[in-house]
Amino acid sequence: MAGCLVGLVQVELLEDTRAQVVRLEGGRACVVERVALPADAREGDVVVDGRVEPEATALRVLEVARRRARLAVPVPPGLEL
């Protein structure tokens, strides 16, 4: 499914021969052959037009961290988990 690799995609899961990627425009996930990704791609990387984009990956990591921080519930003082 080479059509899955058009535009911005994030690598979600890498296996021996296949990978799961998610299109960032729309959130559609699909499975592709691992050889269709750049050799240096890792889980979490953003891939654009067949190459890993470190800046886009860093922005995505920041965005996820900000969303997690907004969803975090503060622990009241004295409460142990």
C-alpha positions in Angstrom: 0.0 0.0 0.0 2.4 2.7 -1.2 -0.5 5.2 -1.1 -0.3 5.1 2.7 3.2 6.7 2.5 2.1 9.8 0.6 2.3 13.0 2.7 3.0 13.0 6.4 3.0 9.6 8.2 4.2 8.6 11.6 5.7 5.2 12.1 3.8 3.5 14.9 5.1 -0.1 14.9 8.1 -1.7 13.2 8.2 -5.5 12.8 10.6 -7.7 10.9 9.1 -7.3 7.4 6.1 -4.9 8.0 5.4 -1.6 9.6 2.2 0.1 10.8 2.1 3.8 9.9 -0.5 6.5 10.6 -1.3 9.3 8.2 -1.2 12.5 10.2 -3.8 14.1 8.0 -6.8 12.1 9.0 -5.4 9.5 11.4 -5.8 6.5 9.1 -3.5 3.6 10.0 -2.2 1.1 7.5 0.4 -1.6 7.2 3.2 -1.3 4.7 6.3 -3.3 3.9 9.2 -2.2 6.0 11.4 -1.8 3.0 9.1 1.0 1.8 10.3 3.1 4.8 13.7 4.7 5.0 16.3 2.4 6.5 16.9 4.7 9.5 13.2 5.0 10.4 12.3 4.2 14.0 9.0 4.0 15.9 7.6 7.5 16.4 9.4 9.0 13.5 7.6 11.3 11.0 8.3 10.4 7.4 7.6 12.8 4.5 8.0 11.7 0.9 10.2 8.8 1.8 12.6 10.4 4.2 12.7 10.8 8.0 12.0 14.4 9.1 13.7 15.1 12.4 12.1 18.5 12.9 8.6 17.2 12.2 9.3 14.3 14.6 10.4 16.7 17.3 7.3 18.8 16.9 5.1 15.7 17.1 6.8 14.6 20.3 6.3 18.1 21.8 2.7 18.1 20.7 2.0 14.8 22.4 3.8 15.9 25.6 1.7 19.1 25.7 -1.5 17.1 25.3 -0.5 14.6 28.0 0.4 17.5 30.4 -3.1 19.1 29.8 -4.7 15.7 30.7 -2.6 15.1 33.7 -4.4 15.3 37.1 -2.3 16.8 39.9 -1.8 14.6 42.9 -2.8 16.4 46.1 -0.1 16.9 48.7 0.2 14.0 51.1 -1.5 11.5 48.8 0.7 8.6 48.0 0.0 6.4 45.0 
